[in-house]
């Protein structure tokens, strides 16, 4: 049974607020709970994570260079993380996917 499955994201966030449920910290930067540098992150999410954890992101970039392998591919071609996060904005300079809810622990 999924008692909130029929609700949209804004309704779920409002229910959580009303019930004083503190969201998992990952929702500060991703739309779903997953690993910090998940291979399924969108360009915008990866860019946000890279800004929140720059040292760890740079370590991933160094690992890509060291191994000669990337964690992202586009049309069967390697796509380095630095190029992937450049895709966070579309041609119009707008967010490519969606705006994440802003949540900060008080």
N, C-alpha and C positions, 0 to 999 in steps of 0.2 A: 504494500500500500504506500502510495506517495501523496500524502495529504496536501502538499504545496505544489505538486507538479503542474497544476493548471495556472499557477500565478506567474506573472512576469517578474523579472529581476528586481524592478523597483519596489514591487509589493513585498517580495521576500526581504529586501533590505529594511523596509519599513517595519515588518513584523519583528525582525531581529532587534531593531532599535526599540520598539515598544516592549519587548520581552527582556531588554537589557542583555542581549546575547552579544558577546564580544566576538567579532569575526576573527578567523585565523589571520595572523599577520601577513601571509602571502597575498591576501586580497588588497594590500596596499599597492601591488604592482602587477597582478595578473587577474584574469577573469575567472580562473578556476584553480583549485588547489593542486599544485604539482611541484616538481623540483624547481629550484631557483632558476636554473639555466636549462629548462626542459627543451628538448628538440622540437616540441610542438608549439612553442611560443610564437606569437605573431611578431612581426618586425617591431611594432610599437611596444609590445610587452618586453621584448629583449632589449630594446633601447632604454626603457625605463629601468630594467634590472641592471643594465650596464652603468647607468648613472647612479643608482643606489649603492652598487657594489663594484666600484671601478677597479680596485686591485684584483678582485677575483675574476672580473671580466678580462682584464689584461692578461691574467694567467692563462685563461682559455685561448686568447689570441696567440700567446706565445706557444702554447701546446699545438695549436693548429700549424703554426710555422715550423715548429720542431718536428712534428710527425709528418708534415707534408700532406695532411688530410684535414678536411673541414667537417663540421657536424651538419652543415646545410648543403643542399643541392637544389639547383633550379634547372629544369629541362635537362636533367642528367649531367649537368656541369657543376663543379664545385663552386660554392658561394661562401667566401670567407665571412666570418661573423661581422667584421667591420663594414663590409658591403651590405650584409643582410640588414643591419640596423639603419642603414641609409634609406632603406625602403619604407621606413616608418611613416614617411609623408608621401602622399601621391603627387602627381604632377601639379595639382592646384595648391599644394602646401597645406592640405587638410589632412587630418588623421585618416589613415587608410582603412581602419576597421571600426573602432568605436571608442568612446570615452569610458574609462573605468570609473566606478564610483570612488569618490575620495573618502578614505577612512584613515584616521590617525588615532592611535591610542591616546586617551587623555590622562 
